[in-house]
Amino acid sequence: MKIKTIFLTGGTGFIGSHVLQMLLKIPSIEHIILLSRQNHANSLVNEDRITMIHGDLKSPKFLSLLDDFSPEIDAVLHLAALANDNMPYKELHHINVLGTKALLEYSISSMKNLAFFFYLSSTGVYGLNLPDYPITEDYPKNPSSSYQKTKWQAEKLCWRFNKDYQLPMITFRPPTTIGPGDYTTSFKIADAILERRFPLIGNGKNLLTLIDVRDLAYAITLLLKKTQMALNKAYNLYSYVISLEDFLFSFYNELDGSEKNKPKKYNFYALYFYGWLNELKSQLITHKPAKINRYRVLKFAKTRLYNMNRIQNDLGFNSKYSFFQTLKDTVAWLYQVHPQLQRNKKAKN
Ligand SMILES: NC(=O)c1ccc[n+]([C@@H]2O[C@H](COP(=O)([O-])OP(=O)(O)OC[C@H]3O[C@@H](n4cnc5c(N)ncnc54)[C@H](OP(=O)(O)O)[C@@H]3O)[C@@H](O)[C@H]2O)c1
């Protein structure tokens, strides 16, 4: 079945905007219905093939706006989520879990031509403490942060609708995603490096698994051609594995490279304890999220490896970007859109 009409959520975000740009390059895609909470007065609205609908996953009332289009929708790409570890669980649950549930219910009742429903999950569903070998998609799930818990609850709902209502389902579980347009993770890391707040934890030999946003967006577009192979499966995928030390020093060199901003080494246990103290301070005194907390220390200090044989075999997915290419493109983008980083850089030199 040729996919011509797509309902895309999260298409205005970091990952979704790359997906949207790639979809627009596929001539056989005739219509993209795009959900956003905002009135985007930008180029998207002028693109003939896009219909923007305004709505919030918190309130499923917006789904009635889809009624005119739902019989023609061939695929749902559900990327929207509140992706923030510092938000209260109730808020995360409302958007990420109940919002997904409303979309699943609407899909089975109103989208009669749906070839597949795609849910963008996360490697976070496996949790932070993993064995030292690459885990496959069947590995037990044990998410640790509130955000990751809601990602797994939403993914489980997707699989329940797949089983109970035969909703054709595909999910991807990418790791931390970086690349041009990343105004959260990459910006925070760059800012922390320039302020000498990003520590080299332990000996820095632990391995980080990352994906370039363009690899992830490309993998999502592969589903349009290879739907049958992917149906009813979950996929791990990533671009590269790199040690914390290489990651941090390469980032620092690309950003700055001056001796005085060189990341400092900290003992893991001392930093973990410091993270705990910061959390207490944040709860009792500042009431602002702690920049270094125990979750972040664990996130960057532990090796986590994922097996992606399944997506390589089924979809022929392979990364097109090296870490150094991603880094170069990301830092160039960061300096272009965040002039305050340039100022921080000058101030530190
Ligand atoms: N970034 C990563 O490292 C990473 C890693 C693994 C998985 N993921 C998953 O990838 C997806 C996209 O992440 P991202 O990094 O691109 O996030 P992002 O840049 O924060 O974008 C979030 C998107 O979700 C939409 N959204 C948020 N709350 C909404 C609501 N209440 N109702 C409707 N739309 C809402 C936003 O649209 P508007 O603001 O226009 O309404 C925006 O398009 C998420 O599902 C996330 O869990 C991300």
Ligand as a Chemical Component Dictionary entry (heavy atoms), coordinates in Angstrom:
data_LIG
# 
_chem_comp.id                   LIG 
_chem_comp.type                 NON-POLYMER 
_chem_comp.pdbx_formal_charge   0 
_chem_comp.three_letter_code    LIG 
# 
loop_
_chem_comp_atom.comp_id 
_chem_comp_atom.atom_id 
_chem_comp_atom.alt_atom_id 
_chem_comp_atom.type_symbol 
_chem_comp_atom.charge 
_chem_comp_atom.model_Cartn_x 
_chem_comp_atom.model_Cartn_y 
_chem_comp_atom.model_Cartn_z 
_chem_comp_atom.pdbx_ordinal 
LIG N1  N1  N 0  15.365 14.134 21.997 1  
LIG C1  C1  C 0  15.775 12.931 22.410 2  
LIG O1  O1  O 0  16.945 12.736 22.828 3  
LIG C2  C2  C 0  14.813 11.748 22.347 4  
LIG C3  C3  C 0  15.320 10.450 22.534 5  
LIG C4  C4  C 0  14.446 9.362  22.457 6  
LIG C5  C5  C 0  13.086 9.574  22.215 7  
LIG N2  N2  N 1  12.613 10.842 22.055 8  
LIG C6  C6  C 0  11.178 11.034 21.772 9  
LIG O2  O2  O 0  11.064 11.722 20.534 10 
LIG C7  C7  C 0  9.882  12.517 20.520 11 
LIG C8  C8  C 0  10.214 13.930 20.073 12 
LIG O3  O3  O 0  11.184 14.470 20.961 13 
LIG P1  P1  P 0  11.903 15.874 20.679 14 
LIG O4  O4  O 0  13.234 15.814 21.304 15 
LIG O5  O5  O -1 11.760 16.222 19.255 16 
LIG O6  O6  O 0  10.982 16.834 21.570 17 
LIG P2  P2  P 0  10.680 18.403 21.411 18 
LIG O7  O7  O 0  11.693 19.064 20.566 19 
LIG O8  O8  O 0  10.450 18.886 22.805 20 
LIG O9  O9  O 0  9.297  18.425 20.622 21 
LIG C9  C9  C 0  8.112  18.044 21.239 22 
LIG C10 C10 C 0  7.013  18.040 20.209 23 
LIG O10 O10 O 0  5.840  17.534 20.834 24 
LIG C11 C11 C 0  4.790  18.461 20.670 25 
LIG N3  N3  N 0  4.016  18.506 21.911 26 
LIG C12 C12 C 0  4.490  18.611 23.169 27 
LIG N4  N4  N 0  3.473  18.649 24.038 28 
LIG C13 C13 C 0  2.339  18.570 23.307 29 
LIG C14 C14 C 0  0.959  18.564 23.630 30 
LIG N5  N5  N 0  0.541  18.696 24.897 31 
LIG N6  N6  N 0  0.063  18.456 22.638 32 
LIG C15 C15 C 0  0.467  18.365 21.346 33 
LIG N7  N7  N 0  1.755  18.362 20.967 34 
LIG C16 C16 C 0  2.679  18.468 21.946 35 
LIG C17 C17 C 0  5.424  19.819 20.382 36 
LIG O11 O11 O 0  4.562  20.539 19.520 37 
LIG P3  P3  P 0  4.087  22.079 19.721 38 
LIG O12 O12 O 0  5.042  22.722 20.678 39 
LIG O13 O13 O 0  4.132  22.654 18.333 40 
LIG O14 O14 O 0  2.703  21.954 20.233 41 
LIG C18 C18 C 0  6.692  19.415 19.640 42 
LIG O15 O15 O 0  6.427  19.285 18.260 43 
LIG C19 C19 C 0  9.299  12.419 21.926 44 
LIG O16 O16 O 0  8.282  11.449 21.904 45 
LIG C20 C20 C 0  10.460 11.944 22.776 46 
LIG O17 O17 O 0  9.997  11.193 23.889 47 
LIG C21 C21 C 0  13.447 11.946 22.106 48 
# 
loop_
_chem_comp_bond.comp_id 
_chem_comp_bond.atom_id_1 
_chem_comp_bond.atom_id_2 
_chem_comp_bond.value_order 
_chem_comp_bond.pdbx_ordinal 
LIG N1  C1  SING 1  
LIG C1  O1  DOUB 2  
LIG C1  C2  SING 3  
LIG C2  C3  SING 4  
LIG C2  C21 DOUB 5  
LIG C3  C4  DOUB 6  
LIG C4  C5  SING 7  
LIG C5  N2  DOUB 8  
LIG N2  C6  SING 9  
LIG N2  C21 SING 10 
LIG C6  O2  SING 11 
LIG C6  C20 SING 12 
LIG O2  C7  SING 13 
LIG C7  C8  SING 14 
LIG C7  C19 SING 15 
LIG C8  O3  SING 16 
LIG O3  P1  SING 17 
LIG P1  O4  DOUB 18 
LIG P1  O5  SING 19 
LIG P1  O6  SING 20 
LIG O6  P2  SING 21 
LIG P2  O7  DOUB 22 
LIG P2  O8  SING 23 
LIG P2  O9  SING 24 
LIG O9  C9  SING 25 
LIG C9  C10 SING 26 
LIG C10 O10 SING 27 
LIG C10 C18 SING 28 
LIG O10 C11 SING 29 
LIG C11 N3  SING 30 
LIG C11 C17 SING 31 
LIG N3  C12 SING 32 
LIG N3  C16 SING 33 
LIG C12 N4  DOUB 34 
LIG N4  C13 SING 35 
LIG C13 C14 SING 36 
LIG C13 C16 DOUB 37 
LIG C14 N5  SING 38 
LIG C14 N6  DOUB 39 
LIG N6  C15 SING 40 
LIG C15 N7  DOUB 41 
LIG N7  C16 SING 42 
LIG C17 O11 SING 43 
LIG C17 C18 SING 44 
LIG O11 P3  SING 45 
LIG P3  O12 DOUB 46 
LIG P3  O13 SING 47 
LIG P3  O14 SING 48 
LIG C18 O15 SING 49 
LIG C19 O16 SING 50 
LIG C19 C20 SING 51 
LIG C20 O17 SING 52 
# 
